[in-house]
Each structure stands twice: as structure tokens, then as C-alpha cells.
Amino acid sequence: MGRIVAPYGLKGWVRIEPYSADPDSLTAYPSWWVGRNGDWRELKVAQSTLQHGASLVARFEGCVERDAALALKGSEVAVEREALPHSADNEFYWADLVGLKVVNVKDEELGEVAELFDNGAHPVMRVVAGETERLLPFVEQVVRRVEMAQGRIRVEWELDW
């Protein structure tokens, strides 16, 4: 859902870079999973608010000073999958796309989705096949169809691009 980028102020607040297109959506959850490198813990949110339309600031219960907030810097922020709203038709959580095969319209396999990230202009899919890595824009002109049941994403992209 996001990443803690820095402490905010002196009283234990943190600044969060949300991964969501709707940054305010994270404020709806009373607790978040915070961690890195497989070490996660559930923290109760004491307060959270959207700031300047794009970033989020929050304070966790028991986190009342800057040093405690600084220790969280670089941690990822997540919520339990069951707490997320169901996605609508033709909408997907990025986590569900990781690991899917990517094939072009000629049925040539380009690799598997290793990750998705936002570059500011649009989402990008990192597709890996052995030593080959491709960065494909996750936009309508490129992504033709996500076929979850078949475990693949069909794209308009050539092998030599």
C-alpha cells in the first residue's frame, strides 16, 4: 500500500509514500502491517491524514518520538488481503499480477511479471525471462488483456523491442 519515507515532526509521526492511485484509501484501515525483508508486525494507527493531496502522514500507537519514527523509515506498509475491497471487472491488484506469464499477440512468451511500479506517468511492468528484462508500460495500448484464469497477460509487444 505504501512505503514510510521519513519521520514527520518530533512526536512520532511518519511520512508515507502511498502506492495507491487513491492515497486517502489507506486512512480507512485501523491497523497496518509494517515491515521489510520478511519481518512484519501489525501496528495500530493512532492518527493518519492526507497531506498536500499526494502524501500521507500517520502516527502509530506507542510511537511518540522522532527516534521511534526514524526506525520505521524504509519500511513497507500493507494491509491484510481480506481487508481490501473486491476489485471490479477488469481491475486488478498489482500483487495479483506478479508471477503471471506475459505473451504477445503472436503467442510468443516474453517472460513473467517480476514487479509493477509507477514511474509518475503510468504504471510499468517489469518482465523477466532468464537474463532478459523488459520494462513494459501498463497502459491500454500495450496491455491487451489480463487473463487471470489462464495465468497470463497478453500484450502488444515484440520480442526484439
N, C-alpha and C positions, 0 to 999 in steps of 0.2 A: 504494500500500500504506500510505502514511502521510506525515506531514509533520514535519520537525525543528522543534520549537518553542523550544528553548533549549539553551544549554550546560548540562552537568551536572557540577558539581565543577570541579576545576582541572587535570585531567590529560587533556583532550581528549574527554571523554565528551559525548554529546548526548542530550537527551530527545526521544522521538518520540511523536507522537500517531498511533496506528495507525488506519487506516480500516476494517480488517477486524473482523468480529464475533469473530474468534479472534485477539487481539493477539499471542499467542505464536507464531503461524504464521510471522511474519517472521524469527524467530530460526533457522529451518531453512535459510536461504539463506546461502551463504558470501560472497556479494558482492551489493551493491545498486547500483542506478543512482540517483544523487543529482543533483538539478539544479532549475532553474527557468528559465522563459522560453525553452525550447527548448535550453538549454545543459546537457547532461547528461554525467556522467562516471561510470565504474564504479569503485566503491571496495570494497576487500576489508574484510570485517568482522573485526576482531580479537577483539571480545567483544560479546555482547549478552545482555540478560536482561530478563525481565518484572518490572515493579516495581509493587507495590500492586495487582495484578490488572488494571490498565487501561492503564498507560503502559509504554513500553519505553525502556530506556537502552542505548546502544551506543557503541562506540569503533571507529574505523576505523584500519587500518594507516597509520602515518605521521602520525596526528593525535594529538599527545601533550600539547598545551597548550590552555588555555581560549580563547585568541585564534583558534586554528585551528577550534575547535568553534563559536565565535561566528560565524565567516564562513559556516558552513553553515546558520545559523538562517533559517527560512523556506523552505528547500529541500524539494522533494517527494522521497519515497523510493519507488522502484519496483523490480520485478524483471522479467527478460525473460519475455515471454508464454509461451515454450516451457517455462520452468521451473515454471509454475503447474500444479497438478493439474487434471485434466479435471473439468469440472463435471458433477454428476449431473443426471438428468432434472428439469426444472422448476427448475433452479438456473442463475443467470447471473452473470457478472462485470459489474459496473456499466459498465465501459468498452465492453462489447458492446452495451449498450442505448442509448448516446449516438448520436444520429442517427436512431433509429427513429421512424417516424410514430406518433402517438398518435391513435386513433379511439375514439369512444364506441360503445356497443352499438347505436346508431341509424346507424352508419357515418358520422357527422359527424366531420370531421378537426379535432382540437384544436391540432395543431402537431407539432413534433419535440422529442425529448428533447435538451435542451442540457447537462444535468448531473444527477447524483444526489448527494445528500448526506444525512448522518444528522443529524437535529435533536435527538437524545437519546432521543426517544420512539419514533421509527420512521424509516425512510428516506423521503426526499422526492424526487420527480421534478420538475425544472424544465422545463416545456414551453413552447416559444416558437413563436409564429406571427406573423411581422412585428413589429408594435409590442406585441402582446399576449403577456403572460407569465402562466402559471398554475403554481402550486405544488400538486402532487397527492401525497397520501400514497401511498407504495408499500407498500400493505397489501392483503390478500386481499379486503376489502370493496370496494376501488376497482379494483385491477388484476385484471381477469377472466382475461386470457390474454396471454402473451407469445408472439407468432408470429414467431419468428426467420426462418423461410423466407420469409415474406411481408414482412418488414421493418417489423412494426408491433406495437404494444401496444394491446390492446383494454381499455377502462376503463368503469366505471360512473360517468359524469360528464357533466353537461350543458354545452352551450356557454355558457350565461348564468350559470354558477356562478362 
